[in-house]
Amino acid sequence: MQLETLLANITQHCNTIDAYGATHLPIYNTATFDLKRQFGCDKVYDYSRTDNPTRNALEEIFTLAENGAGGVCTNTGIAAISLLFETVLKSGDVVLVEKDCYGGTYRLLNVLFEKNNIQTFYADFTEEEEVEEILKNNAIRLVLCESPTNPGLKIIDLESIAKRVKKYDSLFAVDNSMATFASQRPLDLGADFSLFSATKFISGHGSVVAGAIVAKSQDWAEKLQYFSNAQGRAQSPFDVFLVSLGLPTLVYRMKTQEQSALRLAQYLLEIPEVIDVKFPGLPSHPQYELVKRQMKIVPSVLTVQLESEALAEALIKNSKLFGEKVSFGTADSRLEIPARMSHATYSEADLKKIGLTKATVRISVGLEDTEDLIQDLKQAIASVVLKCVN
């Protein structure tokens, strides 16, 4: 079954449905369930932190979409990463992470290192010999990366990394927030876990924070479910419902946004004040051939290096259609300076290592008319350049 068919009417494809044939997820907005009134039910519910029919239905759909054995919906994206760490790691373990990672992951790892004696190595996963060397010389418990990376937009060869990780009996997790299962399925490429923030492309409307993690094996799926219940990581039924609203249009939204992002990237390359444009959909991208092999859709995120911090600040201030907002993947277009927003927790030294400056702007392209977006960027840049000339 194609993903578009699965997501078009999710209640047709999951076991957790109501007795009345609702064509969308019913919201079981209750804390408890009466055990005496559940005769003949396939599954017995008692407390919504442990299990809830609304949440279980979405977990089934995510498991099918990622081709896994089981999954957990969490109350935020970072909660999914935290749940992974809590389930897999113990004091004294060692983690290997792609150095260009989400700021929240970086912050969480620093907290774990200080409080729980978890050691973290950072590496450039496009330099696979560097990854191999760390795996060879250290007892790595868990390897974690994003692809595309955020905000550097490097593409990691997930299948190749997975083979190296398995050679040393480590676990491999992929943060699939940007690509989503509409573009790639990490479990099919050898990962043990695929996790993502559903706040972004998955829900698509920016009205809910949410996350999920899917395991390749039933054993790890059950452990995730156990720790989610124990730690109270589960997502509320109403938030599950909000996430589900974006699923039928996910593939079509991302394809439309991809085309707009490509046109904006091509326009920005023509601007003298723009030093560099990173977008995996450009043939000039270093991993473009890997993009074509590994991904079905290129997510609509661009990272732009401008010639000065002042120009970056002015671009954000003068644009009218792009809000200054964190996150990405929503229907509305947005700009941010990662060094002071999504990656503000990075040290100056670590920002330099991943090539981030205060003149680096991340652009998330939404569903507005493409020409309107280009004209808005054009007037914003023109106003900045004109002011500098005067």
N, C-alpha and C positions, 0 to 999 in steps of 0.2 A: 504494500500500500504506500502511495506517495504521501509525503508529509502534508501537502495541501489538503488531501482528503481526510487525514487523521484530524487536523486542526479545524476543519470546517464545521464539524458538529461533534464536539468531544464526548457528549453523553452517549453517543452511539458506540463508542470504542473503549469504554471503561466499565468495570463491574460494579462500581459504586454509583448507583443511580437510584432514584426514588421510585415508589410504586405507581406513580401517576404519569410516567413517561415525559417528564419535563425535558424540553429541548435545549435548555441551558442549565448550568449547575444550580441546583437549589442551595440556598444558604442555610445551613444548619447552625444558626447563631445561638447555640445553647452551651452552657458549661457542662451539664451532666445529662445522662440518659437513664431512663427507667428500665432496669434489667427485666422486670416482670412483664413488660409490654413488647419484648423483642423475640417472641416465639416464632420459629420458622425462618429467622433471618440468617443469611449466610455468614454474617459477621456481627458480633455483639459489641456494642459501644457502651462505655461507662463514663469517661471523662475526656473532654475535648483537648486537653493538653496531650494526652496519649494518642488518641485517634479521633477523627471527625470525618463524617462522610464527604463533606465538601472538599476538605484538604486531601483526603485519600484519593478522590477522583482526579485531582490535578497531579498528584504524585504518580498515579498510574499513567497519565498522559505524558508527563515528562520522561518517565521510564521508557515508554514506547518510543518517544521522539528521539531519545538518546541511545536506544537499543541496549538498555541496561537490565539489571536484575531487580532493582528496587531503588526508591529514592525518598527524599525528605524535603518538604517545603519549609523554609525557614522565614523568620520575620523580617530579615534584611539580607542583602547580599553578603555583607561581611560576616553575618551570623553563619552562613554556609561555610565560609572559610574557617571560622572559629570552630564550628562543629567538626570539620575535617581534622583540625589540629587536636581537638579534645579526644576524638575517637582513635586517632592513629598514633599520636605521640605520647611519650612519657618523659619524665625528667632524665636529662642526659642524652637524649636523642639529637641527631644532627639532620638538618634540612638543607637542601640545595634549591635555590630559587633564582629564576631569571632576574637579572638586576634591574631591568626596565619593567617594574611591576606597579600595580595599583598602590597609591599612597596608604590606603587603609591596611593593606596586607603588610607593607613595610612597617607601619606603626605597630600592628599586632605582633609581628615577629620580634620587634624590639622589646615589647612588654613581656612576651614569653621568655626571651633570653634572660631578662632581669629577674623575673619571678619564678621561673620553672626550669632554669638551667637548660634551655634549648639553644643549641648552637646553630647559626645560620651561615652558609656560604652563598655568595652571590656570584653569578657568572653570566657571560653573554652566550645564550643558547644557540646563536647562529655560528658560534665557534665551537663545534662539537668536540674537538680534541681537548679544549679547556674543560668541558663538561666531563668527558671521559677521565681526565686526570684527577679531578676532584672525586669522582666516584671510585676510582681505583685506590686512592690514598686515604679515604675516609669511610667509615661505616655509615653511609647515608641511609636514613630511614625513609625519607619522603623527598620527592622531587616535584616542584611546582612551577608552572609557567602559564602565562597567557599567550594567546596567539590569535589575532595580532596583539603585540604588546601595547601597553598603555602608559604613556602617550607616544612612544617612539615608533609604533606601527611596524615593528619587525615581524616577519612571519617565521615561526619556528617549524622545522620539519618534525612534526609530532611522531610520525611513525619511526623515524630514525632515532629520535631521542628515546622513544619507548623501548626500542631494541637494546640500546645501551644501558638503560635503567634496569631492565630485566636481567641483563648479564650479571649485575651485582646484587640481585635479589632485593632491590629497593621498590618502593611504591611510587607510582606516577600519577599526579593529579593535574588536570588542565582547567584553568579558569576560562570558561567559554562565554564570558559575558558579552564580549564585543561581536564575535562571529555568530554565536548562538547555534543551536542544532539545525537551523534553517540553512546554514552555510557548511558546517562540518560537524562530524560526530567523533569526538576524541576517543570514545571507548572502542570504536571500530578500528582506530589507528593504534591501539595498544595501551591506552591509558587505563588505570584502575578506577579513576574517579573523574567525572565531569561535573563541574559546579558553575553556577552563574548567578549574577544579579538579575532578577526578573524585573527590576525597577526600570531597566533600559529598553532595549529593542523588544523584549518578550512582551511586556505589557504595552509599551509604546505610547502611553498617554500621560505619563509623568504624574499620576495621581496616587501612586502607591509605592512603598518601598518593600522589596521582597527578594527572596533568594531561593535556591534549590541546589541539591547535590544528588547525583545519581551514581550508584556503584555498579561495577561490571559483574561482581559476584554476589550471590545471595548472602553469603556469610558477612561481607562488609556492609551490605544493605541493612541487615538486621542489627548490626552493631551501631550503625548511624541512627537507626530508629530508636534504639535503646538510649543512646546518649542524648538524642534530641529530647526525648521524654524526660530524662533525668535532669537535663540542664534548662528545660523550658524554652527551647529554641523554636518551637512550632509556630507556624503562621496562623493568624486568625481567619475564620471562615469568610468574613466579609472581604478581607484583603485578598484571599484566594480568588474570590469572585471577581474582584477588580482586575487581577492579573489575567484571568481567563477571558475577559472581554477582548483582549488584544490578540488572542491566538488565531482566530480565523483569518485575520488580515496580515499576520506576521510576514509571510513570504512575499506577499505583494507589496507591502510597505517597504521592506528592505530592498527589493529590486528597484522600486521607483527611486528611493533615496540614493541607491548606488549610482544610478545614472546622473542624478543631480550633482552628487559629490564629484564625479569624474569631470563634469563640465566646470564646476567651480575650481577644481584643481588645475585644469588646463588654463583657465583664465588667470589664476594667480601666478602661474609660471611666467606669464608675460609681463608682470609688474616689476619694474626695476628695483623697487624698494623691498621686494620679497627675495630673500637669500635662498630659501629652500622650501619645497613643498613635499611632504611625505604623504603618499596615498597608495596603498597596495594595488589599486586598480590602474595605476600608470605603468606603461611599459618600461619606464626608466627605474621603477622600483627594484632594488637589489635582489629581491626574492620573487620577482614577477612570475617566473616559470613555476615556482613552487605554489604560488597563489592559484594559478590555473589548474594545477594538479590536485591541490588539497581542499580548495574552497569552491562552493557553488555560487556564493554571493559575497561581494566585498562590502563590509559595513561602511556606512557613510560618515566616517570620521577622518579628518585631515589634521595634520600637525604642520604648522607654518612657522618658519623662522624669519622674522623681520629684521631689518637692519639696526633697529634700536628699541630700547625699552619704551621710550617716549612714543614711538610710532605704534607699538603694540597697545599701549594705554589709550592713545587717541583713536585707534581703529575701533576698539571696544566702545569707547564713549560716543563716537560719531555714527556708528551703525544703528539703524532704526528697526530692522527686522530680526537682528540677532540679540537675544538677551544675554547678559553676563551671568551665566549659570554653570554650576557643576553638572556632572552626569552627561549622558549622551543617549542617542537612540530613540528620542521622543519625536512627536509630530512637529514640534517647533524647533527651529534652528537656534543654535546657541554658541557663544564664544567663551573661552576662559583662558587665563594664564595659569597653567598647571603649577608653576613654581610657587604661586601664592595661594592656590586654591586646592585642587585635588591632591597635589603632591607637596603641600606646605610642610608636612612632617619630615620630609627628606632633609638631611643635612646639606650644607652648601657643597661639601666635597662629593656627596653621593649624587646631587643634582648634576654636577659637572661630569660625573662618570657616565650618566645616561644622556648627556648632551642637552640638558634643559637649562634655559636662561629665562630672565624676565622679559625677553623679547620673543619667547616661544608662545604661540597661540594655538590652542586646540579648537577646531571647528567641528561641531556636530551638525550635519545637514539634515533638515527635517523634510516636511512634505509641502512646503510652500512652492509656489511657481519658481522654476529655476531661474528664469530671466529676472524676476523680481529680486531674487537673492543676489545675482550678479550685479545688477544695477545698484543695489544697496551697498555692496562692498566697494563698488566703483566710486560712488559718491563719498563714502567714508574715507577711502584712501586718498581721493582727490582733495578733499578738504584738509587732510593732514599735510599733504605735500604742498598745497598752496599756502598754508599757514607757515610752513618752514621756509618757503621761498620769500614770503613777505617779511 
